[in-house]
Amino acid sequence: MKRIILLLAAVCVLSYAAEGAILQYLNAVKVGEPIEYKNLTIFPLLANKTLSLQNYVTLDEAMDKGWLKIKEVGSGEVNAVEVKNSGKNMVFIMTGEMLRGAKQDRMVKEDLLIPAKSGWIQVPVYCVEHGRWTHVSPEFKSDGFLVPNAVRERAKKSESQSEVWDEIATSQEKLGIFSGTGTVRANYEDDEVKKKVDDYIVNFKKVPQLSKSTIGVVVVTGDRIICFDMFANNGLLNKLWSKLIKSYTMDALAGEKGILDKADIEVFIEALHETQCVSTGTPGLGTLVKVEEDFGKGSALIYTSTVVHMDFFPTSDCWHQGSGMRLDFRMNERLGN
């Protein structure tokens, strides 16, 4: 019983420290002017002070350097792979990044910080290729993509492999794409889709470069906030931006012109201050927490009091234009008005 109490106390301390780091970041950011193209609107998040100078090595960088090895667990497990970092620096792998090859394509389930000289570490994944279970390569490679935003959102909210497969099937039906093995990679490889996505990339590719203080974005299509992503610093956002913008665009292709304004986004950011954090554990470095409230769900990876990455996906029927009064009420209630 004493051991259980001590473990619960440790979890509470970790969650409290994570909440403090998240609040430090949220208090330091302001919402920038929106950047719009067709059905996508992006609101930059600008930090009013330097929060982290850490240069994080990404999945693709580590693969290019030959540091990272990723393989199946034994003869293969659908929801786990093994990762080994032989490099001299820790490696950040973002939730939703795609791994190609081995017995079937996967996406990383949660943010990871793989230690330097790590040895083999088992990490959780989702399958994103329903119709294959045969080796095409001995190890995985980076696919150079993040899964479409809707797939990442569904995975985050449901934590269900079957719902990930359902969302991939839905996305391919919307886009008129057929994949013999049901791989989500086909969404990015279709020629017509690539042309449309490329137009968005051209118009948004410089978002992180507009200001060195840009550390995140709030993404809107139609009357919905579809994603919040915040990083340790501008450098990490910049490294991952080409993957992020392609992922967001997949939602925009089936969306509508954004109608939310800066004031709406500021209310949303304020509401994030009230989210609850629960430590979930991570096979890598740092503290991983679920970030939840009745208007959405996300997660955050914290390392040495720094938010390496935080995401949040609002529930569509809880946050859209017209529901702002509900969040305003929550703010007034917190302030005692």
Buried (B, 14 or more C-beta within 10 A) or exposed (E): EEEEEEEEEEBEEBBEBBBEBBBBBBEBBEBBEBBBBBBBBBBBBBBEEEBBEBEBBBBBBBBEBEBBBBBBBEEBBBEBBBBBBBBEBBBBBBBBBBBBBBBBBBBBBBBBBBBBEBEEBEBBBBBBBBEBEEEEEEBBBBBBBBBBBBBBBBBBBBBEBEBBBBBBBBBBEEBEBEBEBBBBBBBBEBEEBEEBBEEBBEBBEEBBEBEBBBBBBBBBBBBBBBBBBBBBBBBBBBBBBBBBBBBBBBBBBBBEBBBBBBEBBBBBBBBBBBBEBBBBEBBBBBBBBBBBBEBBBBBBBBBEEBBBBBBBBBBBEBBBBEBBEBBBEBBEEEEEE
